[in-house]
Amino acid sequence: MLMTGTGLMAGFVQQYLPRFELILRVVGAGYILWLAYGILRANYQFDNNENQAPLRFWQGIFLQIVNVKAIFFGLMIYTAFLSDFTNAWYLVLGSAIFFGCITFCFTSLWALFGSLIRKYMHQPLIYRLVNLFMAGLLVYTALEISGIFSFR
């Protein structure tokens, strides 16, 4: 639902507010750089949260609706790479379903990888290397979507 909404919103922005795209790119890149900074500073002191109740279905839906990273991802993917798709609602819907399936697979892989390396993340060298690698990927992403640099 979120990807469909952002795809349709990207089409609206491209058609009726084309100058707003640059603002979205810069704001999105700034937000991603802020996330990279947060990852660089992160530590991995795990608390035992097993007594905490999981989110209910509607709480999870609401959390995704306000997920700024996902909204910027959707806007950037549809404005930077799939701008031709935004002219037809069925292409937006089909690509959103595809992205939903891909996202589920990679989020599951991310969770599996995280559970495998969790026992090593208390070691300063390892968590700093992981943080540096992840922050570097975010900086690369921010530079790409900003349009300032292109590495292609």
Secondary structure as UniProt FT lines:
FT   HELIX           2..16
FT   TURN            18..19
FT   HELIX           20..41
FT   TURN            50..51
FT   HELIX           57..65
FT   HELIX           68..76
FT   HELIX           77..81
FT   HELIX           83..87
FT   HELIX           89..117
FT   HELIX           118..120
FT   TURN            121..122
FT   HELIX           124..146
//
